[in-house]
Amino acid sequence: MPKSLFDTLAASEIGEFNMSLKRHLHTSFGVPEDSDKLNFRFDEPNYKDASINSPTFHLFMYLIHEDLAIRHSSPTAYLPQSGQYEPDRAFIRCLYLVTYWEPPTKISATSPQAEPDSDSVKNHSTMIRALLKLRKNSAFKKYQLRIIEPEALNSLGNFWQALGDKPRTILNFAVTMPVVLDDMEEILPVKKVESTFEPLPGHDQLQLEQALYAELAHKLPGGALARVTVRAVPTLTIRRKKAGEPVQEVDVSVAGLVLAEQVTLLEQTANGWAGKTFDLAGTSWSVKKVNLDGLVQVPEKNAEAVPTPH
C-alpha cells in the first residue's frame, strides 16, 4: 500500500523526535545508550509468546492526527534576511502509550516486585519526571508535550487482550510537532504597489444633467418642465472603457410635478436613456438606470393651483 503525502512528510519529523527522546531518556535514567541495563523501544509490545531478557520501556505511538487549533493560530512569518516567507507548515499530534516490562519471575508476597518502592515503581516515577523535563530542554522547544490520562484511549479492553489479558501500568502522553510542507508553492513578498486614478471633473456631471433636461424640453411642450428636475448620481467605480477613455456609470432620477397628459411622453423619453452613453467634454457617461418614482401627476384643472418654485 503506497504511503500518503502526509505519511511521507511526517516520517522524518517523527523519527527526529523519537531519536531525541531516546537520548533524553538515557540521560535522565543515567543509562548509556549501548547498555542492556534498561532498554527503550518504539515498537508495539508483544511478549505474549516471547520472553524479555532485560527491563524495557515501550513507547508505542498509537495515533497521529493534525492539530487544527495550532494551524489556525500560527501565521506565516516573513524572513527579512532572505526576503521570503518561511515555508508553510502543518502541526501534527502524536499520541504515545508507554508500558514497562521486566523479565518474568515468580512473584510472591516477599518478592521485590511486591514492594511499594519496587524497581517498576521507581522506573515509572523516573519516566514521568523525564517526560515533564522535556518542556525545559532546549532541544525540544519546538514541541508541545502533555501527559494525558489513559481514558484517552477509546477502549482499554482490546489493549489488555492484545497483551495477554494481564493489566499493567500505562503512561500516556502526546506531543505536537511542526511538519514543513516542502511541496508548497513558494510565496514571494509584495515589494511595490502601484495605483492609477482617473479623475472625472465634477462639472461634467452638471453638463450631463443639463443635456438630459434639454432633451426633455425638446420633446415636451413649452413650460411642461417648470416643476421638474433631473439629477445624475455617479456610481462608485468606473466599469468600462470606450475607445481608450473611461466610461462613468450614473443613475438618473427625474422628479417633480408634471401634467397628467404629458407624463407618458416624459416617461418614454427618460426611460430611453437607460443603457445609453453620452459623450460630454471628454467624459463618457453611461446611464445605468432611470428612477421616475419622484414624478407626481397633476390634473390640468389643478395646474394653476400648484405654486411654481423659485
C-alpha positions in Angstrom: 0.0 0.0 0.0 1.6 3.3 -1.1 2.3 5.9 1.5 0.2 9.1 1.5 1.8 12.5 1.3 1.0 13.1 5.0 2.9 9.9 5.9 5.9 10.9 3.8 6.1 14.4 5.3 5.7 13.3 8.9 8.2 10.4 8.7 11.4 12.4 9.2 9.9 14.8 11.9 8.6 11.9 14.0 11.8 9.9 13.6 13.8 13.0 14.7 11.6 13.4 17.8 11.9 9.7 18.7 15.7 9.7 18.4 16.0 12.9 20.5 13.6 11.5 23.1 15.6 8.2 23.3 18.8 10.2 24.0 17.0 12.3 26.6 15.7 9.2 28.4 19.1 7.5 28.5 20.5 10.7 30.1 17.5 11.0 32.6 17.9 7.4 33.7 21.7 7.6 33.8 22.0 4.6 31.4 24.4 4.6 28.5 22.8 4.0 25.1 24.8 0.8 24.5 23.8 -0.6 27.8 21.4 -3.5 28.3 20.6 -2.5 31.8 17.4 -0.7 30.6 16.0 -0.6 27.1 13.8 2.0 25.3 11.9 0.7 22.3 9.4 2.4 20.0 7.5 -0.6 18.6 4.4 -2.2 19.9 4.9 -4.5 22.9 4.4 -8.1 22.0 5.6 -10.6 24.7 2.6 -12.9 24.7 4.6 -15.7 23.0 8.1 -14.5 23.7 10.2 -13.7 26.7 12.0 -10.5 27.7 15.7 -10.5 28.7 16.1 -7.1 30.4 13.8 -4.3 31.7 12.3 -2.4 28.8 10.1 0.6 28.2 7.9 0.5 25.1 6.9 4.0 23.8 4.4 2.9 21.2 2.9 5.6 19.0 -0.7 4.5 18.5 -2.3 7.6 16.9 -1.4 10.5 14.6 -3.7 13.4 13.7 -3.4 17.1 12.6 -3.7 19.7 15.4 -6.0 22.2 13.6 -6.2 24.6 16.6 -2.5 25.5 16.2 -2.7 25.7 12.5 -5.3 28.4 12.6 -3.5 30.5 15.2 0.0 30.5 13.6 0.5 32.9 10.7 3.4 32.5 8.3 6.4 34.6 9.3 8.4 36.8 7.0 12.2 36.3 6.9 13.9 39.7 6.1 17.3 38.1 5.5 16.1 36.1 2.6 13.3 38.4 1.5 10.8 35.5 1.6 8.2 33.9 3.8 9.1 30.9 5.8 7.9 27.5 4.4 4.3 26.7 5.1 3.8 24.3 8.0 1.2 22.0 9.5 1.1 20.7 13.1 0.6 17.0 13.8 -0.2 15.5 17.2 1.3 12.1 18.1 -0.1 10.0 21.0 2.2 7.5 22.7 1.4 4.6 25.0 4.2 3.9 27.5 4.4 0.5 29.2 7.2 -1.1 31.3 8.2 -4.7 31.0 10.6 -6.9 33.1 11.9 -10.5 32.7 9.4 -13.0 34.0 10.0 -14.1 37.6 7.9 -15.9 40.3 6.2 -13.2 42.3 5.2 -13.7 45.9 4.3 -11.5 48.9 8.0 -11.3 49.7 9.4 -10.7 46.3 11.0 -7.3 45.3 8.3 -6.7 42.7 5.7 -6.7 45.5 7.4 -3.9 47.5 5.8 -0.4 47.5 9.0 1.0 46.1 9.9 -1.7 43.6 12.1 -1.2 40.5 8.9 -0.9 38.4 7.6 2.0 40.6 11.0 3.7 40.6 11.3 3.5 36.8 7.8 4.7 36.2 8.5 7.7 38.5 11.7 8.5 36.6 9.9 8.2 33.3 7.2 10.7 34.3 9.9 13.1 35.6 11.9 12.7 32.3 8.8 13.4 30.2 7.9 16.5 32.2 11.5 17.8 31.9 11.1 17.8 28.1 9.4 21.2 28.5 12.6 22.7 29.9 15.0 21.0 27.5 16.0 23.5 24.7 16.3 20.6 22.2 12.5 20.2 22.5 11.5 23.8 22.4 9.6 23.4 19.1 7.4 20.6 20.6 4.4 20.8 22.8 4.1 17.9 25.4 1.2 16.9 27.5 0.8 13.8 29.7 -2.8 12.6 29.4 -4.9 10.1 31.2 -5.3 6.5 29.9 -9.0 7.1 29.3 -7.9 9.0 26.2 -7.9 5.5 24.5 -11.3 4.6 23.2 -11.2 1.1 24.8 -8.6 -0.4 27.1 -10.2 -3.8 26.8 -8.7 -4.5 23.4 -5.3 -3.3 24.7 -5.3 -5.7 27.6 -6.4 -8.6 25.4 -3.6 -7.9 23.0 -1.1 -8.0 25.9 -2.3 -11.4 27.1 -5.2 -10.1 29.4 -2.7 -9.0 32.1 -3.2 -5.4 33.3 -0.2 -3.3 33.8 0.6 0.4 34.4 0.0 2.7 31.5 1.6 6.1 30.9 0.0 8.1 28.1 1.5 11.3 26.6 1.0 13.4 23.5 3.4 15.6 21.5 2.6 18.2 18.9 5.3 18.9 16.3 5.6 21.1 13.2 5.8 19.5 9.8 7.3 21.6 6.9 5.3 21.3 3.7 8.2 21.3 1.2 6.0 20.8 -1.8 4.0 24.1 -1.2 4.4 26.8 -3.8 6.9 29.5 -2.7 5.2 32.8 -1.8 7.2 35.9 -2.6 6.5 39.2 -0.7 4.9 42.2 -2.3 7.5 44.9 -2.6 5.7 47.5 -4.6 2.1 48.6 -5.0 1.0 50.9 -7.9 -2.3 52.6 -8.1 -3.7 54.6 -11.0 -6.5 57.2 -10.5 -8.5 58.7 -13.4 -10.4 61.7 -12.0 -13.6 62.8 -13.6 -14.3 66.6 -13.3 -17.3 67.4 -11.2 -18.7 70.0 -13.5 -19.2 67.3 -16.2 -22.0 65.9 -14.1 -23.8 69.2 -14.3 -23.4 69.2 -18.1 -24.9 65.8 -18.3 -27.9 66.9 -16.2 -28.4 70.0 -18.5 -28.2 67.8 -21.6 -30.8 65.4 -20.4 -33.1 68.2 -19.3 -32.7 69.8 -22.7 -33.8 66.6 -24.4 -36.9 66.5 -22.3 -37.7 70.1 -23.1 -37.3 69.4 -26.8 -39.8 66.5 -26.6 -42.4 68.2 -24.3 -44.5 71.4 -24.8 -43.1 74.7 -23.5 -43.4 75.2 -19.8 -44.1 71.5 -19.1 -40.8 71.1 -17.1 -41.2 74.2 -15.0 -41.6 72.0 -11.9 -39.3 69.0 -13.0 -35.7 68.4 -12.0 -33.1 65.9 -13.4 -30.3 64.6 -11.3 -27.4 62.3 -12.2 -25.6 60.4 -9.5 -22.3 58.7 -10.4 -21.7 55.1 -9.2 -18.6 54.4 -7.1 -16.5 52.7 -9.7 -15.6 53.1 -13.4 -17.0 49.9 -15.0 -16.0 50.0 -18.7 -13.8 51.8 -21.2 -14.8 53.3 -24.6 -12.1 53.9 -27.2 -9.4 54.0 -24.5 -11.3 56.5 -22.4 -13.1 55.8 -19.0 -16.8 55.4 -19.0 -18.5 56.6 -15.8 -21.8 54.9 -14.9 -24.6 57.0 -13.4 -28.1 56.6 -12.0 -30.5 59.3 -13.3 -33.6 60.4 -11.4 -36.4 62.6 -12.7 -38.7 64.2 -10.1 -41.3 66.9 -9.8 -44.8 67.9 -10.9 -46.0 67.1 -14.4 -49.3 67.4 -16.1 -51.1 64.0 -16.4 -51.4 64.2 -20.2 -47.7 64.8 -20.5 -46.4 62.2 -18.1 -46.4 59.3 -20.7 -44.2 61.2 -23.1 -41.8 62.2 -20.3 -41.5 58.7 -19.0 -40.9 57.2 -22.5 -38.1 59.8 -23.1 -36.5 59.3 -19.7 -36.6 55.5 -19.8 -35.0 55.6 -23.2 -31.8 56.9 -21.5 -31.1 53.6 -19.7 -28.2 51.8 -21.3 -27.2 54.8 -23.4 -23.8 56.6 -23.3 -23.4 60.3 -23.6 -20.1 61.9 -24.5 -19.7 65.4 -23.0 -16.5 67.5 -22.7 -14.2 64.5 -23.0 -16.1 62.3 -20.5 -18.4 59.4 -21.4 -21.4 58.8 -19.1 -23.3 55.6 -19.2 -26.8 55.7 -17.8 -27.2 52.5 -15.7 -30.8 53.0 -14.5 -33.5 55.7 -14.5 -35.7 56.4 -11.5 -39.1 58.1 -12.0 -40.5 57.5 -8.6 -40.3 61.2 -7.8 -42.8 62.2 -10.5 -46.2 63.5 -9.4 -49.1 63.7 -11.9 -51.2 66.8 -11.7 -54.6 67.1 -13.4 -54.6 70.1 -15.8 -57.5 71.8 -14.0 -55.4 72.0 -10.8 -52.2 73.1 -12.6 -52.8 76.8 -11.7 -53.2 76.0 -8.0 -49.7 74.4 -7.8 -47.1 77.1 -7.0 -44.1 77.4 -9.2 -40.8 77.0 -7.3 -38.4 79.9 -7.4 
